[in-house]
Amino acid sequence: MENISEPKVSPNTVILQSEGLLKYILETGVYPREAETLKELRNATAKHPMGFMGAAPDAGQLMAMLLKVSNAKNTIEVGVFTGYSLLLTALTIPDDGKVTMDRDRKAYEIGLPFIKKAGVEHKIDFIESPALPVLDKLLEDAAKEGSFDFAFIDADKKNYWNYHERLMRLVKIGGIVAYDNALWGGTVALPEKAVSEDKQEWRLLSLAFNQAISKDSRVEIAFVSIGDGIIFCRRIT
């Protein structure tokens, strides 16, 4: 039976070009296993004017599995929005704590009631700040280098490489860093003239970052066409 309560998936954030096939994937393998608080937060996020920025639930499912198989405990999240991926991570990791940062406390507060309801607020250290000063502050403590197991980045694309350089010191060898929006609505594969003006700058930033990360010998990568595209990096040196 069709689940009419689920919000419609925005085509701007879906690389999979068959809406029916995506609907099948979500309804068969994702929604039935999604925690109730995650579902509630996802529905609340869909009502936000920028709701398309929320993490894709199928991408979240994969991220949760990676957190589990890597036995991640200490994680960093750069770019929280309403907190879907943050809540998912907090539900997945043990009671060891989590550092997260974002400029927009107002959006985070949409997710905060669901985080509290899930009983995982104690795992979250929300820092209302641009990310680079926070990452630099962490690096002032030598004990923080190599101390994080997992990082998820969904923030301003112009700083992706700056985040990457710092995370290559903060995340341990064998740890994972995931970069969201790697395909930028599919525009990375389009000629420039076919891309709307409002997407051109971040398309170029995505192209540059994707090219740079593909050449970075410090990491193994998996470029996954899920959600709006995620690049998973495993630090090897």
N, CA, C and O of each residue as an XYZ file, in Angstrom:
948
protein
N       0.851     -1.196      0.000
C       0.000      0.000      0.000
C       0.882      1.240      0.000
O       1.886      1.285      0.711
N       0.527      2.224     -0.771
C       1.324      3.443     -0.867
C       1.292      4.206      0.448
O       0.233      4.378      1.051
N       2.458      4.662      0.886
C       2.556      5.424      2.125
C       2.390      6.893      1.787
O       3.355      7.550      1.397
N       1.175      7.420      1.930
C       0.912      8.790      1.494
C       1.418      9.820      2.485
O       1.396     11.015      2.192
N       1.879      9.380      3.665
C       2.351     10.326      4.663
C       3.776     10.783      4.407
O       4.214     11.779      4.982
N       4.503     10.077      3.560
C       5.882     10.448      3.296
C       5.939     11.689      2.414
O       5.216     11.768      1.422
N       6.801     12.678      2.762
C       6.926     13.865      1.926
C       7.545     13.516      0.576
O       8.356     12.594      0.482
N       7.174     14.233     -0.446
C       7.698     14.000     -1.789
C       9.189     14.339     -1.822
O       9.607     15.363     -1.281
N       9.978     13.492     -2.448
C      11.417     13.722     -2.559
C      11.662     14.767     -3.629
O      11.143     14.659     -4.740
N      12.454     15.784     -3.295
C      12.749     16.835     -4.257
C      13.621     16.301     -5.381
O      14.646     15.678     -5.102
N      13.254     16.521     -6.658
C      14.081     16.042     -7.765
C      15.432     16.746     -7.829
O      16.350     16.264     -8.492
N      15.560     17.881     -7.147
C      16.825     18.604     -7.152
C      17.908     17.893     -6.350
O      19.093     18.181     -6.518
N      17.510     16.964     -5.476
C      18.491     16.292     -4.634
C      18.584     14.807     -4.932
O      19.139     14.047     -4.138
N      18.050     14.390     -6.062
C      18.031     12.974     -6.408
C      18.795     12.745     -7.707
O      18.404     13.259     -8.755
N      19.865     11.987     -7.646
C      20.612     11.657     -8.857
C      19.918     10.541     -9.615
O      19.903     10.535    -10.846
N      19.342      9.593     -8.881
C      18.591      8.513     -9.508
C      17.433      9.121    -10.293
O      16.568      9.771     -9.705
N      17.402      8.925    -11.598
C      16.490      9.682    -12.444
C      15.101      9.077    -12.584
O      14.250      9.668    -13.249
N      14.846      7.936    -11.989
C      13.514      7.355    -11.980
C      12.899      7.568    -10.608
O      13.318      6.936     -9.638
N      11.915      8.447    -10.512
C      11.285      8.708     -9.230
C      10.602      7.453     -8.700
O      10.576      7.218     -7.492
N      10.049      6.649     -9.605
C       9.398      5.417     -9.187
C      10.375      4.427     -8.586
O      10.056      3.755     -7.606
N      11.572      4.331     -9.167
C      12.584      3.417     -8.645
C      13.091      3.893     -7.291
O      13.295      3.090     -6.381
N      13.291      5.194     -7.160
C      13.699      5.733     -5.867
C      12.628      5.451     -4.815
O      12.945      5.045     -3.697
N      11.370      5.663     -5.171
C      10.261      5.400     -4.264
C      10.271      3.935     -3.823
O      10.037      3.633     -2.653
N      10.542      3.032     -4.760
C      10.622      1.612     -4.436
C      11.741      1.346     -3.428
O      11.539      0.624     -2.452
N      12.923      1.929     -3.664
C      14.066      1.729     -2.767
C      13.731      2.226     -1.364
O      13.976      1.537     -0.374
N      13.171      3.422     -1.294
C      12.866      4.014      0.007
C      11.799      3.206      0.754
O      11.954      2.909      1.938
N      10.737      2.861      0.064
C       9.633      2.197      0.733
C       9.941      0.737      1.061
O       9.372      0.177      1.998
N      10.843      0.120      0.291
C      11.170     -1.289      0.528
C      12.273     -1.465      1.559
O      12.175     -2.315      2.443
N      13.331     -0.654      1.444
C      14.507     -0.917      2.264
C      14.925      0.157      3.239
O      15.781     -0.082      4.090
N      14.328      1.357      3.133
C      14.789      2.462      3.977
C      13.743      2.847      5.018
O      14.008      2.752      6.216
N      12.572      3.276      4.589
C      11.561      3.744      5.536
C      11.165      2.700      6.578
O      10.974      3.059      7.740
N      11.032      1.411      6.209
C      10.634      0.431      7.231
C      11.647      0.266      8.360
O      11.293     -0.195      9.445
N      12.902      0.635      8.116
C      13.950      0.459      9.120
C      14.382      1.777      9.762
O      15.250      1.792     10.634
N      13.786      2.861      9.338
C      14.142      4.182      9.849
C      13.580      4.367     11.252
O      12.401      4.107     11.489
N      14.418      4.815     12.181
C      13.952      5.069     13.548
C      12.818      6.096     13.528
O      12.815      7.009     12.702
N      11.868      5.943     14.428
C      10.690      6.815     14.435
C      11.070      8.282     14.611
O      10.479      9.154     13.973
N      12.046      8.562     15.465
C      12.454      9.959     15.665
C      13.105     10.526     14.412
O      12.952     11.714     14.126
N      13.829      9.703     13.659
C      14.396     10.151     12.394
C      13.292     10.463     11.390
O      13.349     11.468     10.682
N      12.294      9.595     11.338
C      11.161      9.823     10.438
C      10.452     11.137     10.785
O      10.114     11.925      9.903
N      10.236     11.356     12.082
C       9.557     12.567     12.518
C      10.375     13.812     12.168
O       9.817     14.820     11.734
N      11.683     13.745     12.354
C      12.538     14.880     12.019
C      12.569     15.108     10.514
O      12.559     16.252     10.058
N      12.606     14.039      9.748
C      12.611     14.178      8.283
C      11.334     14.862      7.803
O      11.378     15.718      6.919
N      10.209     14.487      8.380
C       8.939     15.110      8.000
C       8.891     16.574      8.418
O       8.352     17.410      7.694
N       9.456     16.887      9.586
C       9.505     18.280     10.035
C      10.418     19.104      9.134
O      10.116     20.257      8.826
N      11.533     18.514      8.711
C      12.474     19.213      7.836
C      11.850     19.521      6.479
O      12.141     20.556      5.880
N      11.000     18.628      5.998
C      10.355     18.811      4.699
C       9.485     20.063      4.663
O       9.194     20.584      3.586
N       9.070     20.548      5.826
C       8.237     21.753      5.902
C       9.071     23.029      5.892
O       8.524     24.120      5.734
N      10.389     22.906      6.058
C      11.292     24.059      6.062
C      11.449     24.581      4.638
O      11.506     23.781      3.704
N      11.523     25.911      4.441
C      11.695     26.461      3.082
C      12.912     25.905      2.352
O      12.928     25.839      1.122
N      13.925     25.509      3.106
C      15.135     24.926      2.520
C      15.217     23.432      2.834
O      16.305     22.872      2.969
N      14.063     22.807      2.946
C      14.006     21.414      3.360
C      14.782     20.457      2.480
O      15.190     19.387      2.932
N      14.992     20.839      1.207
C      15.758     19.975      0.295
C      17.194     19.788      0.753
O      17.882     18.886      0.277
N      17.658     20.633      1.675
C      19.021     20.513      2.179
C      19.181     19.381      3.186
O      20.305     19.031      3.547
N      18.087     18.811      3.638
C      18.175     17.722      4.602
C      18.851     16.498      4.018
O      18.771     16.249      2.816
N      19.512     15.738      4.868
C      20.215     14.534      4.411
C      19.222     13.522      3.856
O      18.133     13.350      4.404
N      19.594     12.854      2.773
C      18.741     11.833      2.169
C      18.705     10.606      3.069
O      19.757     10.158      3.525
N      17.520     10.046      3.338
C      17.441      8.906      4.258
C      18.162      7.658      3.766
O      18.667      6.883      4.579
N      18.222      7.444      2.435
C      18.955      6.283      1.936
C      20.455      6.472      2.128
O      21.176      5.513      2.404
N      20.924      7.712      1.982
C      22.334      7.998      2.265
C      22.620      7.813      3.751
O      23.677      7.310      4.134
N      21.663      8.228      4.586
C      21.824      8.049      6.019
C      21.915      6.592      6.405
O      22.679      6.235      7.302
N      21.152      5.748      5.749
C      21.193      4.317      6.034
C      22.584      3.746      5.765
O      23.099      2.952      6.553
N      23.184      4.154      4.653
C      24.541      3.699      4.332
C      25.542      4.239      5.338
O      26.447      3.523      5.765
N      25.381      5.503      5.718
C      26.303      6.101      6.677
C      26.236      5.383      8.016
O      27.266      5.154      8.650
N      25.020      5.024      8.453
C      24.872      4.307      9.720
C      25.598      2.959      9.672
O      26.223      2.552     10.651
N      25.514      2.279      8.541
C      26.200      0.999      8.414
C      27.713      1.180      8.497
O      28.402      0.390      9.143
N      28.231      2.227      7.840
C      29.674      2.491      7.887
C      30.117      2.846      9.297
O      31.190      2.427      9.732
N      29.310      3.609     10.013
C      29.634      3.923     11.404
C      29.747      2.649     12.235
O      30.625      2.526     13.089
N      28.855      1.714     11.976
C      28.853      0.462     12.753
C      30.024     -0.440     12.386
O      30.705     -0.960     13.270
N      30.266     -0.631     11.084
C      31.332     -1.562     10.699
C      32.712     -1.006     11.033
O      33.667     -1.766     11.192
N      32.820      0.323     11.141
C      34.109      0.928     11.502
C      34.235      1.129     13.008
O      35.250      1.635     13.487
N      33.198      0.730     13.756
C      33.188      0.890     15.217
C      33.475      2.332     15.639
O      34.208      2.576     16.597
N      32.893      3.268     14.917
C      33.133      4.684     15.192
C      32.566      5.086     16.545
O      31.473      4.667     16.928
N      33.327      5.902     17.260
C      32.893      6.435     18.553
C      32.936      7.957     18.558
O      31.965      8.610     18.939
N      34.061      8.518     18.136
C      34.229      9.970     18.134
C      34.075     10.494     16.713
O      34.800     10.073     15.811
N      33.147     11.398     16.514
C      32.848     11.866     15.171
C      32.757     13.389     15.124
O      32.550     14.054     16.140
N      32.918     13.914     13.923
C      32.773     15.350     13.674
C      31.747     15.525     12.575
O      31.742     14.780     11.595
N      30.880     16.505     12.735
C      29.948     16.842     11.667
C      30.055     18.329     11.373
O      29.869     19.156     12.266
N      30.350     18.669     10.140
C      30.449     20.066      9.707
C      29.249     20.364      8.815
O      29.163     19.869      7.692
N      28.345     21.162      9.313
C      27.106     21.443      8.598
C      26.010     20.543      9.098
O      25.970     19.366      8.740
N      25.114     21.066      9.921
C      24.130     20.236     10.612
C      22.728     20.421     10.051
O      21.958     19.463      9.983
N      22.385     21.644      9.648
C      21.038     22.019      9.225
C      20.058     21.627     10.339
O      20.260     22.047     11.479
N      19.022     20.853     10.067
C      18.067     20.504     11.122
C      18.511     19.299     11.945
O      17.909     18.998     12.976
N      19.550     18.613     11.501
C      20.147     17.585     12.345
C      19.780     16.144     12.047
O      19.942     15.285     12.914
N      19.284     15.847     10.836
C      18.928     14.455     10.530
C      20.150     13.538     10.625
O      20.121     12.527     11.327
N      21.219     13.895      9.917
C      22.418     13.048      9.953
C      23.052     13.057     11.332
O      23.655     12.068     11.747
N      22.921     14.167     12.043
C      23.439     14.264     13.404
C      22.697     13.307     14.334
O      23.318     12.578     15.107
N      21.374     13.313     14.256
C      20.572     12.395     15.070
C      20.869     10.951     14.704
O      21.004     10.098     15.581
N      20.970     10.677     13.410
C      21.278      9.320     12.962
C      22.609      8.844     13.541
O      22.719      7.709     14.004
N      23.615      9.712     13.512
C      24.925      9.352     14.043
C      24.850      9.140     15.554
O      25.408      8.174     16.076
N      24.169     10.032     16.249
C      24.063      9.917     17.698
C      23.335      8.639     18.103
O      23.653      8.039     19.130
N      22.367      8.228     17.305
C      21.664      6.979     17.575
C      22.547      5.753     17.332
O      22.311      4.687     17.900
N      23.569      5.916     16.477
C      24.383      4.781     16.037
C      25.620      4.566     16.893
O      25.979      3.427     17.192
N      26.278      5.660     17.292
C      27.534      5.527     18.034
C      27.276      5.233     19.512
O      26.181      5.484     20.016
N      28.292      4.696     20.211
C      28.168      4.471     21.658
C      28.116      5.795     22.417
O      28.194      6.867     21.816
N      27.985      5.715     23.732
C      27.895      6.932     24.564
C      29.279      7.524     24.811
O      29.755      7.558     25.946
N      29.922      7.992     23.740
C      31.281      8.516     23.887
C      31.412      9.997     23.557
O      32.472     10.578     23.787
N      30.378     10.617     23.030
C      30.477     12.032     22.727
C      30.673     12.310     21.248
O      31.111     11.440     20.496
N      30.350     13.516     20.841
C      30.384     13.903     19.432
C      30.600     15.400     19.346
O      29.980     16.163     20.086
N      31.468     15.822     18.454
C      31.669     17.239     18.200
C      30.987     17.591     16.892
O      31.173     16.901     15.889
N      30.202     18.656     16.892
C      29.525     19.077     15.673
C      29.480     20.592     15.620
O      29.481     21.251     16.660
N      29.441     21.149     14.423
C      29.446     22.604     14.319
C      28.615     23.065     13.135
O      28.525     22.374     12.119
N      28.011     24.232     13.271
C      27.214     24.796     12.195
C      26.987     26.266     12.508
O      26.981     26.661     13.674
N      26.799     27.075     11.476
C      26.517     28.495     11.679
C      25.084     28.739     12.147
O      24.819     29.736     12.819
N      24.166     27.851     11.804
C      22.738     28.127     11.905
C      22.093     27.394     13.081
O      21.608     26.273     12.925
N      22.087     28.014     14.237
C      21.459     27.414     15.423
C      19.950     27.299     15.222
O      19.333     26.359     15.723
N      19.346     28.244     14.494
C      17.900     28.256     14.313
C      17.422     26.981     13.630
O      16.428     26.388     14.049
N      18.127     26.553     12.576
C      17.744     25.316     11.891
C      17.958     24.112     12.793
O      17.136     23.195     12.812
N      19.053     24.108     13.537
C      19.345     22.996     14.450
C      18.241     22.832     15.487
O      17.926     21.711     15.888
N      17.656     23.937     15.921
C      16.627     23.869     16.954
C      15.341     23.213     16.445
O      14.508     22.799     17.251
N      15.165     23.112     15.134
C      14.049     22.340     14.584
C      14.216     20.865     14.955
O      13.248     20.180     15.286
N      15.453     20.397     14.894
C      15.728     18.996     15.193
C      15.923     18.689     16.662
O      15.840     17.530     17.067
N      16.182     19.712     17.471
C      16.524     19.484     18.874
C      15.441     18.732     19.656
O      15.785     17.856     20.450
N      14.150     19.032     19.469
C      13.140     18.253     20.204
C      13.177     16.759     19.881
O      12.898     15.930     20.748
N      13.517     16.414     18.645
C      13.587     15.006     18.251
C      14.840     14.351     18.815
O      14.827     13.174     19.176
N      15.924     15.123     18.888
C      17.155     14.631     19.508
C      16.919     14.343     20.987
O      17.349     13.315     21.511
N      16.226     15.271     21.649
C      15.906     15.064     23.071
C      14.975     13.876     23.253
O      15.157     13.073     24.169
N      13.984     13.763     22.390
C      13.041     12.647     22.479
C      13.758     11.307     22.330
O      13.397     10.325     22.979
N      14.782     11.279     21.465
C      15.538     10.042     21.246
C      16.508      9.737     22.385
O      17.070      8.644     22.443
N      16.707     10.697     23.290
C      17.576     10.477     24.440
C      19.060     10.479     24.114
O      19.845      9.806     24.783
N      19.456     11.242     23.077
C      20.873     11.222     22.676
C      21.528     12.602     22.739
O      22.635     12.781     22.232
N      20.854     13.584     23.360
C      21.418     14.933     23.398
C      22.773     14.960     24.104
O      23.624     15.789     23.783
N      22.972     14.058     25.061
C      24.231     14.041     25.808
C      25.427     13.660     24.941
O      26.569     13.875     25.346
N      25.189     13.101     23.760
C      26.279     12.729     22.859
C      26.698     13.884     21.960
O      27.686     13.775     21.233
N      25.960     14.985     22.002
C      26.138     16.057     21.029
C      26.705     17.301     21.681
O      26.195     17.768     22.700
N      27.750     17.830     21.099
C      28.338     19.104     21.518
C      28.148     20.071     20.356
O      28.999     20.151     19.471
N      27.044     20.800     20.353
C      26.763     21.721     19.257
C      27.544     23.006     19.470
O      27.447     23.639     20.522
N      28.320     23.387     18.460
C      29.120     24.607     18.522
C      28.641     25.546     17.428
O      28.806     25.255     16.243
N      28.054     26.659     17.811
C      27.542     27.614     16.826
C      28.691     28.501     16.356
O      29.027     29.502     16.988
N      29.279     28.108     15.235
C      30.473     28.797     14.756
C      30.785     28.348     13.344
O      30.438     27.229     12.965
N      31.439     29.202     12.547
C      32.045     28.689     11.324
C      32.991     27.548     11.684
O      33.591     27.550     12.759
N      33.123     26.586     10.793
C      33.832     25.356     11.139
C      35.351     25.515     11.219
O      35.983     24.911     12.085
N      35.938     26.301     10.349
C      37.402     26.354     10.298
C      38.031     26.772     11.628
O      38.998     26.138     12.048
N      37.528     27.816     12.319
C      38.137     28.143     13.618
C      38.016     27.020     14.634
O      38.908     26.833     15.461
N      36.914     26.265     14.579
C      36.728     25.157     15.524
C      37.725     24.038     15.218
O      38.347     23.486     16.126
N      37.870     23.709     13.935
C      38.823     22.670     13.550
C      40.251     23.084     13.909
O      41.038     22.265     14.385
N      40.582     24.359     13.678
C      41.922     24.845     14.028
C      42.154     24.791     15.529
O      43.256     24.484     15.984
N      41.110     25.093     16.301
C      41.226     25.034     17.758
C      41.476     23.598     18.209
O      42.289     23.360     19.103
N      40.786     22.645     17.601
C      41.008     21.244     17.931
C      42.456     20.846     17.654
O      43.064     20.100     18.422
N      42.997     21.351     16.550
C      44.361     20.981     16.161
C      45.430     21.612     17.052
O      46.594     21.215     16.996
N      45.045     22.588     17.871
C      46.006     23.157     18.822
C      46.345     22.146     19.922
O      47.379     22.251     20.583
N      45.468     21.179     20.102
C      45.686     20.120     21.096
C      46.245     18.898     20.373
O      45.526     18.239     19.622
N      47.510     18.596     20.594
C      48.156     17.482     19.896
C      47.421     16.163     20.127
O      47.469     15.274     19.277
N      46.748     16.029     21.256
C      46.039     14.788     21.569
C      44.827     14.580     20.657
O      44.324     13.463     20.536
N      44.365     15.640     20.026
C      43.205     15.537     19.145
C      43.568     14.987     17.760
O      42.703     14.484     17.043
N      44.825     15.083     17.395
C      45.223     14.593     16.074
C      45.043     13.082     16.008
O      45.514     12.346     16.876
N      44.360     12.638     14.971
C      44.109     11.219     14.799
C      43.144     10.624     15.810
O      43.118      9.409     16.004
N      42.344     11.474     16.459
C      41.473     10.977     17.533
C      40.031     10.741     17.096
O      39.226     10.220     17.868
N      39.701     11.120     15.862
C      38.328     10.978     15.397
C      38.209      9.815     14.413
O      39.106      9.555     13.612
N      37.079      9.132     14.503
C      36.855      7.938     13.688
C      36.115      8.233     12.392
O      36.280      7.525     11.398
N      35.307      9.271     12.407
C      34.398      9.512     11.281
C      34.076     10.997     11.221
O      33.937     11.652     12.254
N      33.958     11.522     10.013
C      33.527     12.909      9.826
C      32.554     12.984      8.662
O      32.727     12.308      7.648
N      31.527     13.814      8.819
C      30.548     14.024      7.759
C      30.487     15.513      7.455
O      30.267     16.330      8.349
N      30.685     15.860      6.183
C      30.774     17.257      5.767
C      29.636     17.579      4.813
O      29.516     16.981      3.744
N      28.807     18.526      5.211
C      27.700     18.989      4.373
C      27.552     20.485      4.613
O      26.593     20.935      5.241
N      28.508     21.244      4.108
C      28.582     22.668      4.409
C      28.963     23.438      3.145
O      28.747     22.963      2.030
N      29.531     24.627      3.329
C      29.882     25.481      2.192
C      30.955     24.831      1.328
O      32.020     24.456      1.820
N      30.668     24.703      0.051
C      31.545     23.953     -0.852
C      32.893     24.644     -1.064
O      33.891     23.984     -1.353
N      32.922     25.954     -0.922
C      34.183     26.664     -1.177
C      35.254     26.291     -0.159
O      36.443     26.492     -0.403
N      34.835     25.753      0.976
C      35.809     25.384      2.002
C      36.024     23.877      2.126
O      36.699     23.431      3.053
N      35.468     23.091      1.216
C      35.613     21.643      1.326
C      37.080     21.218      1.420
O      37.431     20.369      2.240
N      37.930     21.805      0.588
C      39.334     21.393      0.634
C      40.008     21.854      1.918
O      40.854     21.147      2.466
N      39.636     23.042      2.404
C      40.171     23.502      3.691
C      39.753     22.562      4.814
O      40.554     22.255      5.697
N      38.506     22.105      4.787
C      38.071     21.122      5.780
C      38.865     19.829      5.622
O      39.297     19.226      6.605
N      39.048     19.419      4.387
C      39.734     18.151      4.121
C      41.157     18.163      4.689
O      41.582     17.195      5.321
N      41.884     19.244      4.468
C      43.260     19.313      4.959
C      43.311     19.183      6.480
O      44.204     18.524      7.013
N      42.386     19.787      7.166
C      42.366     19.702      8.619
C      41.911     18.325      9.090
O      42.430     17.790     10.070
N      40.944     17.762      8.386
C      40.439     16.445      8.775
C      41.456     15.344      8.519
O      41.412     14.299      9.168
N      42.363     15.562      7.590
C      43.426     14.589      7.369
C      44.381     14.511      8.553
O      45.188     13.585      8.644
N      44.292     15.469      9.450
C      45.067     15.413     10.689
C      44.205     14.975     11.877
O      44.695     14.329     12.802
N      42.931     15.330     11.841
C      42.065     15.021     12.975
C      41.520     13.594     12.945
O      41.362     12.963     13.991
N      41.236     13.093     11.753
C      40.688     11.736     11.624
C      41.839     10.731     11.603
O      42.862     10.970     10.962
N      41.676      9.633     12.286
C      42.740      8.636     12.413
C      42.992      7.922     11.082
O      42.130      7.924     10.203
N      44.152      7.324     10.937
C      44.408      6.449      9.796
C      43.434      5.272      9.883
O      43.334      4.606     10.914
N      42.732      5.034      8.803
C      41.670      4.042      8.796
C      40.295      4.633      9.033
O      39.282      3.958      8.847
N      40.256      5.909      9.449
C      38.986      6.593      9.661
C      38.377      7.058      8.350
O      39.035      7.056      7.309
N      37.117      7.455      8.412
C      36.346      7.793      7.210
C      35.872      9.242      7.268
O      35.421      9.728      8.305
N      35.988      9.918      6.127
C      35.431     11.255      5.957
C      34.470     11.204      4.777
O      34.835     10.728      3.702
N      33.246     11.692      4.967
C      32.227     11.674      3.917
C      31.859     13.093      3.522
O      31.561     13.929      4.376
N      31.882     13.362      2.217
C      31.549     14.689      1.686
C      30.252     14.608      0.892
O      30.157     13.886     -0.100
N      29.245     15.369      1.351
C      27.939     15.342      0.705
C      27.877     16.317     -0.468
O      28.728     17.195     -0.609
N      26.854     16.147     -1.307
C      26.574     17.015     -2.471
C      27.688     16.992     -3.507
O      27.965     18.003     -4.151
N      28.318     15.851     -3.665
C      29.428     15.746     -4.612
C      28.979     15.861     -6.066
O      29.795     16.140     -6.945
N      27.688     15.649     -6.327
C      27.192     15.698     -7.706
C      26.355     16.938     -7.980
O      25.951     17.190     -9.115
N      26.105     17.694     -6.951
C      25.431     18.996     -7.041
C      24.255     18.978     -8.019
O      24.213     19.701     -9.015
N      23.302     18.108     -7.674
C      22.091     18.008     -8.469
C      22.300     17.499     -9.883
O      21.468     17.725    -10.761
N      23.417     16.807    -10.102
C      23.722     16.289    -11.430
C      24.404     17.293    -12.341
O      24.745     16.964    -13.477
N      24.609     18.513    -11.862
C      25.163     19.566    -12.721
C      26.626     19.337    -13.079
O      27.112     19.889    -14.066
N      27.341     18.523    -12.282
C      28.759     18.294    -12.567
C      28.964     17.593    -13.909
O      30.049     17.656    -14.487
N      27.923     16.928    -14.401
C      28.032     16.211    -15.676
C      27.422     17.000    -16.835
O      27.370     16.510    -17.963
N      26.962     18.216    -16.558
C      26.331     19.030    -17.597
C      27.291     20.082    -18.131
O      28.186     20.520    -17.408
N      27.124     20.497    -19.388
C      27.898     21.635    -19.885
C      27.478     22.899    -19.148
O      26.329     23.031    -18.726
N      28.409     23.816    -18.999
C      28.147     25.029    -18.210
C      26.898     25.773    -18.687
O      26.132     26.288    -17.873
N      26.696     25.828    -19.986
C      25.567     26.594    -20.529
C      24.214     25.968    -20.176
O      23.177     26.625    -20.274
N      24.228     24.702    -19.768
C      22.977     24.024    -19.415
C      22.635     24.162    -17.935
O      21.599     23.665    -17.493
N      23.500     24.837    -17.158
C      23.322     24.967    -15.716
C      22.793     26.354    -15.386
O      23.317     27.355    -15.875
N      21.759     26.417    -14.560
C      21.193     27.707    -14.177
C      22.228     28.543    -13.436
O      23.129     28.006    -12.792
N      22.091     29.839    -13.532
C      23.096     30.753    -12.981
C      23.285     30.555    -11.482
O      24.405     30.666    -10.984
N      22.204     30.263    -10.756
C      22.306     30.129     -9.308
C      23.076     28.886     -8.878
O      23.469     28.779     -7.716
N      23.299     27.946     -9.792
C      24.029     26.721     -9.457
C      25.448     26.678    -10.032
O      26.202     25.746     -9.753
N      25.805     27.668    -10.820
C      27.080     27.602    -11.539
C      28.294     27.668    -10.615
O      29.247     26.910    -10.791
N      28.266     28.570     -9.631
C      29.440     28.723     -8.772
C      29.720     27.438     -7.991
O      30.853     26.957     -7.964
N      28.687     26.887     -7.358
C      28.908     25.683     -6.555
C      29.160     24.473     -7.441
O      29.796     23.517     -6.997
N      28.685     24.487     -8.670
C      29.033     23.419     -9.618
C      30.540     23.428     -9.863
O      31.184     22.379     -9.838
N      31.098     24.610    -10.101
C      32.540     24.714    -10.344
C      33.335     24.306     -9.107
O      34.372     23.652     -9.213
N      32.837     24.700     -7.926
C      33.510     24.313     -6.690
C      33.475     22.797     -6.506
O      34.463     22.196     -6.084
N      32.344     22.184     -6.822
C      32.228     20.728     -6.718
C      33.157     20.033     -7.695
O      33.818     19.056     -7.342
N      33.210     20.531     -8.917
C      34.105     19.944     -9.918
C      35.555     20.000     -9.447
O      36.286     19.017     -9.565
N      35.969     21.148     -8.916
C      37.356     21.318     -8.472
C      37.669     20.387     -7.297
O      38.725     19.755     -7.265
N      36.749     20.305     -6.335
C      36.997     19.445     -5.179
C      37.034     17.977     -5.585
O      37.907     17.227     -5.148
N      36.088     17.573     -6.417
C      36.046     16.170     -6.840
C      37.324     15.772     -7.564
O      37.839     14.670     -7.377
N      37.827     16.677     -8.388
C      39.069     16.404     -9.118
C      40.242     16.298     -8.150
O      41.090     15.416     -8.285
N      40.286     17.208     -7.168
C      41.393     17.210     -6.207
C      41.376     15.964     -5.333
O      42.420     15.362     -5.084
N      40.199     15.577     -4.869
C      40.118     14.434     -3.962
C      40.463     13.139     -4.694
O      40.993     12.202     -4.096
N      40.162     13.092     -5.981
C      40.468     11.883     -6.746
C      41.972     11.671     -6.888
O      42.422     10.556     -7.151
N      42.755     12.745     -6.714
C      44.209     12.663     -6.843
C      44.930     12.598     -5.499
O      46.158     12.524     -5.462
N      44.194     12.624     -4.412
C      44.797     12.674     -3.085
C      45.237     11.275     -2.657
O      44.403     10.408     -2.399
N      46.522     11.066     -2.584
C      47.065      9.750     -2.262
C      46.919      9.396     -0.782
O      47.214      8.270     -0.382
N      46.469     10.343      0.024
C      46.296     10.066      1.456
C      45.037      9.268      1.742
O      44.856      8.766      2.851
N      44.154      9.146      0.734
C      42.867      8.500      0.969
C      42.523      7.506     -0.125
O      42.950      7.638     -1.272
N      41.733      6.498      0.264
C      40.995      5.674     -0.689
C      39.608      6.297     -0.797
O      39.084      6.800      0.197
N      39.007      6.274     -1.974
C      37.705      6.907     -2.104
C      36.661      5.968     -2.707
O      36.978      5.058     -3.473
N      35.422      6.217     -2.338
C      34.264      5.584     -2.974
C      33.298      6.708     -3.320
O      32.762      7.365     -2.428
N      33.079      6.928     -4.596
C      32.218      7.991     -5.098
C      30.846      7.366     -5.337
O      30.660      6.605     -6.288
N      29.891      7.689     -4.472
C      28.613      6.978     -4.452
C      27.490      7.878     -4.960
O      27.312      8.992     -4.468
N      26.736      7.394     -5.944
C      25.623      8.169     -6.507
C      24.349      7.882     -5.728
O      23.420      7.248     -6.228
N      24.330      8.363     -4.501
C      23.180      8.209     -3.621
C      22.840      9.593     -3.082
O      23.739     10.390     -2.815
N      21.543      9.888     -2.918
C      21.181     11.244     -2.521
C      21.668     12.221     -3.580
O      21.350     12.070     -4.760
N      22.435     13.218     -3.166
C      23.033     14.169     -4.104
C      24.494     13.836     -4.369
O      25.269     14.694     -4.791
N      24.863     12.588     -4.120
C      26.241     12.152     -4.342
C      27.084     12.347     -3.097
O      27.123     13.445     -2.540
N      27.758     11.300     -2.653
C      28.652     11.373     -1.500
C      29.995     10.760     -1.870
O      30.049      9.696     -2.486
N      31.066     11.427     -1.497
C      32.405     10.853     -1.622
C      32.852     10.393     -0.242
O      33.027     11.205      0.667
N      33.034      9.095     -0.091
C      33.555      8.530      1.142
C      35.065      8.370      0.996
O      35.545      7.773      0.032
N      35.800      8.903      1.950
C      37.269      8.806      1.938
C      37.740      8.034      3.162
O      37.334      8.318      4.289
N      38.591      7.068      2.924
C      39.222      6.360      4.028
C      40.679      6.780      4.100
O      41.441      6.555      3.160
N      41.067      7.386      5.203
C      42.442      7.865      5.344
C      43.390      6.687      5.438
O      43.182      5.782      6.245
N      44.438      6.694      4.611
C      45.398      5.582      4.623
C      46.808      6.008      5.003
O      47.657      5.164      5.291
N      47.062      7.310      5.006
C      48.394      7.793      5.466
C      48.201      9.036      6.310
O      49.176      9.609      6.798
